[in-house]
Amino acid sequence: MLDSIHPDLIGGVAAVLTTIAFLPQVIKSWRSRSTRDVSLGMFLILNTGIVLWLIYGLILESRPLIYANTVTLILTGTILVLKLRGDRPR
């Protein structure tokens, strides 16, 4: 069964899903202006890993890795910036 599925298709779907997975948190944090329940340590580690994946993609000249990790870094970076700014009163 897996022989009939192209690896780029699986990678592309995985990249899209793992990238857009952060969109609901970005929207929730932006609307509520609260990141109180978001772990700073987790997002610092996550963003560091995403930057490394992006560098890896650039070294390999892999467009899927570059595109997916650039968008993911924008989304997770937004959450991190909101967290570092601190919660603002409504």
N, C-alpha and C positions, 0 to 999 in steps of 0.2 A: 504494500500500500504506500509506504513512504517513498518508494522508488519512483512513483508517478507524480510526486509533488516536488516542484522546483524549490531548491533551498532559498533562493531569493524571495519567493512568495512567502515562505514561513518567516524569514527574517524581516521582510517588509511589514507583515501583519504584526509581528511581535514589536517592532519599533514603533508603529503607530499606537498600539495599545498601551505600551509602557510609557510613551510620551504623553498621551492624552489622559492617562490615569491621574496626573497631577492637576488637571484643569478644574475639577470640582473643588479641590482645596484652595486653589488660587481664587476662584470666584467666591467661595465662602469667606475666606480671609479678607478679601477686598471689600465685600459687601458689609460684613460684620465689623470690619476694622479691628478684628481681634485675632491674635495668633497665640493667645494664652496657652492653649492646649497643644500647641505644636512644639516638638522637641528641637531646641536649638542645636544640640549635639548631633542629632540624627541628620538635620539638614546641612550642617557643616560637613559632616562625613560624606553625605550623599552628593553635595555639590562638588567636593573634591574628586570623588569618583567619576562624576560626569565630565569634569574637566579632563581627567586622565583618559576617559573613553574618547573624548573629542580629539585630544592630541594623538591618540592611537589611530583614530580614523583619518586624521590629516597625514600621518606618517604613511599609512597604507593607501592614501588617496581614495578612500572608500566613501563615496557619496552618501549611501544610506546611513553609515555611522556618523558622518559629519552632520547631515541634515537632522537626523533624529536627536543627536546629542546637543546640537545647537538649540533646537526648540525646547528640549527637556531642560536645558540649563536656563533658558529664559523663564520657563514656568517655575522651576524650583528656586531659581535666583530671586524671582519676585516674592515668593513666600519668605525666603531668607531675609531679604531687605525689609519686608514688613515686620518680621520678627525682630530684627536688629534695631529698627526704629522704635519699637515698643508699641504697646497698645495705646491707641488714642481714644479718649472718651467720645461717646456718640453725641 
